[in-house]
Amino acid sequence: MVMKPASTFDPKAFLATANHGRTVAAYARNAAVFQQADPADSVFYIQKGRIKLLVSSAQGKEAVVAILGPGEFFGEGCLIGQPLRLATARTMVESEVMRVTKVEMVRVLHAEPSFSELFTTHLLTRNSRVEADLVDQLFNSSEKRLARTLLLLANFGQEGGPQPITMPISQETLAEIIGTTRARVNHFMNKFRKLGFIDYNGHLEVHSSLLTVVLRDDA
């Protein structure tokens, strides 16, 4: 019996090289990768940097719905027939992003199980995060939402504990993420610093003790 050779497909290599429907572009800070209402015809993968997804209302109000980093996909709505982008993708720092055409994305998802597994894990992780964000918005105070956002940005829960937030992130952006005003964010940031939960030293340092704000029972 002739054994079928094992697949030599490497998802990481696929997402690191431009070829056959894949292109890589470098973006300056605060550059738009795509705009809300642009045609949705591709999926994007972050090789380096940080991307924020934000939505705008007809009245011009904006809200940040996600902040993504290296190794994450965005723009996957095109795979379910979404004709237009529902959000704007904008860089927070200098970034390198791979664009994969919808046709190529569909092909590799069908042809390569290892890539399908990687992409499915991404979708499940994102879905879990969206559910947690929704619960946070519905049931937690703006102070708790800010504390949770800072811990997430500092990669709390990963090996080594919270890491310094070296990317520039304004209080306006934090306010857009948690759904409050910049004045409220400023008030809570000063409070967190006085309590020793965070420090400013050229970058924002978040300490594990900030978790007490998230776990506190306000009732």
SULLINKA-V595034 format. One record per residue. N is the residue number from 0. SS is DSSP state (H for helix, E for strand, L for the rest). PHI is phi in radians with two decimals (NA if undefined). OMEGA is omega as a letter, one per 40 degrees, with the letter a starting at -180 (999 if undefined). Layout:
<<N & SS & PHI & OMEGA> <N & SS & PHI & OMEGA>>
//
This chain:
<<0 & L & NA & a> <1 & L & -1.53 & i> <2 & L & -1.43 & i> <3 & L & -1.30 & a> <4 & L & -1.10 & i> <5 & L & -1.16 & a> <6 & L & -1.15 & i> <7 & L & -1.79 & a> <8 & L & -1.17 & i> <9 & L & -2.08 & a> <10 & H & -0.98 & a> <11 & H & -1.16 & i> <12 & H & -1.16 & i> <13 & H & -1.04 & a> <14 & L & -1.51 & i> <15 & L & -1.88 & a> <16 & L & -2.15 & i> <17 & L & -1.56 & a> <18 & L & 3.13 & i> <19 & L & 0.85 & i> <20 & L & 1.50 & i> <21 & E & -2.15 & i> <22 & E & -2.30 & a> <23 & E & -2.07 & i> <24 & E & -2.29 & i> <25 & E & -1.72 & a> <26 & E & -2.17 & i> <27 & L & -1.30 & i> <28 & L & -1.06 & i> <29 & L & 1.17 & i> <30 & L & -1.70 & i> <31 & E & -1.53 & i> <32 & E & -1.37 & i> <33 & E & -2.67 & a> <34 & L & -1.90 & i> <35 & L & -0.96 & a> <36 & L & 1.43 & i> <37 & L & -1.18 & i> <38 & E & -1.04 & i> <39 & L & -1.69 & a> <40 & L & -2.32 & a> <41 & E & -2.83 & i> <42 & E & -1.99 & a> <43 & E & -2.06 & a> <44 & E & -2.33 & a> <45 & E & -1.49 & i> <46 & E & -1.50 & a> <47 & E & -2.70 & i> <48 & L & 1.91 & a> <49 & E & -2.42 & i> <50 & E & -2.18 & i> <51 & E & -1.95 & i> <52 & E & -1.80 & a> <53 & E & -2.34 & i> <54 & E & -2.00 & a> <55 & E & -2.09 & i> <56 & L & -1.55 & i> <57 & L & -1.10 & i> <58 & L & -1.51 & i> <59 & L & 1.61 & i> <60 & L & -1.31 & a> <61 & E & -2.12 & i> <62 & E & -2.46 & i> <63 & E & -1.44 & a> <64 & E & -1.81 & i> <65 & E & -2.89 & i> <66 & E & -2.17 & a> <67 & E & -2.10 & a> <68 & E & -2.25 & a> <69 & L & -0.95 & i> <70 & L & 1.54 & a> <71 & L & -1.95 & i> <72 & E & -1.70 & i> <73 & E & -2.69 & a> <74 & L & 1.42 & a> <75 & H & -1.32 & i> <76 & H & -1.04 & i> <77 & H & -1.08 & a> <78 & H & -1.29 & i> <79 & H & -1.95 & i> <80 & L & 1.50 & i> <81 & L & -1.20 & a> <82 & L & -1.36 & a> <83 & E & -2.24 & i> <84 & L & -1.19 & i> <85 & L & -1.60 & a> <86 & L & -2.57 & i> <87 & E & -1.74 & i> <88 & E & -1.86 & a> <89 & E & -2.30 & a> <90 & E & -1.31 & i> <91 & L & -1.77 & i> <92 & L & -2.47 & i> <93 & L & -1.01 & a> <94 & E & -2.42 & i> <95 & E & -2.13 & a> <96 & E & -2.28 & i> <97 & E & -1.63 & i> <98 & E & -1.84 & i> <99 & E & -2.01 & a> <100 & E & -1.09 & i> <101 & H & -1.00 & a> <102 & H & -1.05 & a> <103 & H & -1.20 & a> <104 & H & -1.13 & i> <105 & H & -1.10 & a> <106 & H & -1.06 & a> <107 & H & -1.25 & i> <108 & H & -1.12 & i> <109 & H & -1.37 & a> <110 & H & -1.57 & a> <111 & L & -2.18 & a> <112 & H & -1.01 & a> <113 & H & -1.15 & i> <114 & H & -1.26 & i> <115 & H & -1.03 & i> <116 & H & -1.13 & i> <117 & H & -1.08 & a> <118 & H & -1.21 & i> <119 & H & -1.10 & i> <120 & H & -1.06 & i> <121 & H & -1.04 & a> <122 & H & -1.10 & i> <123 & H & -1.15 & i> <124 & H & -1.14 & i> <125 & H & -1.11 & a> <126 & H & -1.09 & i> <127 & H & -1.10 & i> <128 & H & -1.16 & i> <129 & H & -1.09 & i> <130 & H & -1.08 & i> <131 & H & -1.15 & i> <132 & H & -1.12 & a> <133 & H & -1.13 & i> <134 & H & -1.06 & i> <135 & H & -1.05 & a> <136 & H & -1.15 & a> <137 & H & -1.34 & a> <138 & H & -2.07 & a> <139 & L & -1.85 & i> <140 & L & -1.22 & i> <141 & H & -1.11 & i> <142 & H & -1.14 & i> <143 & H & -1.16 & a> <144 & H & -1.12 & i> <145 & H & -1.16 & i> <146 & H & -1.05 & i> <147 & H & -1.12 & i> <148 & H & -1.11 & i> <149 & H & -1.11 & i> <150 & H & -1.13 & i> <151 & H & -1.15 & i> <152 & H & -1.14 & i> <153 & L & -1.57 & i> <154 & L & 1.05 & i> <155 & L & -1.05 & a> <156 & L & 1.71 & i> <157 & L & -1.59 & a> <158 & L & -1.02 & i> <159 & L & 1.67 & i> <160 & L & 1.36 & a> <161 & L & -1.01 & i> <162 & L & -1.86 & i> <163 & L & -1.00 & i> <164 & E & -1.53 & a> <165 & L & -1.54 & i> <166 & L & -1.31 & i> <167 & L & -1.23 & i> <168 & L & -2.43 & a> <169 & L & -1.42 & i> <170 & H & -1.16 & i> <171 & H & -1.09 & i> <172 & H & -1.15 & i> <173 & H & -1.07 & i> <174 & H & -1.13 & i> <175 & H & -1.17 & a> <176 & H & -1.21 & a> <177 & H & -1.68 & i> <178 & L & 1.34 & i> <179 & L & -2.53 & a> <180 & L & -1.67 & i> <181 & H & -1.12 & i> <182 & H & -1.08 & i> <183 & H & -1.17 & i> <184 & H & -1.07 & i> <185 & H & -1.05 & i> <186 & H & -1.06 & a> <187 & H & -1.24 & i> <188 & H & -1.11 & i> <189 & H & -1.12 & i> <190 & H & -1.11 & a> <191 & H & -1.07 & a> <192 & H & -1.18 & i> <193 & H & -1.09 & i> <194 & L & -1.45 & i> <195 & L & 1.43 & a> <196 & L & -1.40 & i> <197 & E & -2.42 & i> <198 & E & -2.43 & i> <199 & E & -1.91 & i> <200 & L & -2.67 & a> <201 & L & 1.46 & i> <202 & L & -2.64 & a> <203 & E & -1.61 & i> <204 & E & -1.86 & a> <205 & E & -1.89 & a> <206 & L & -1.69 & a> <207 & H & -1.00 & a> <208 & H & -1.10 & i> <209 & H & -1.10 & i> <210 & H & -1.05 & a> <211 & H & -1.09 & i> <212 & H & -1.18 & a> <213 & H & -1.19 & a> <214 & H & -1.49 & a> <215 & L & -1.09 & i> <216 & L & -1.61 & a> <217 & L & -1.22 & a> <218 & L & -1.13 & 999>>
//
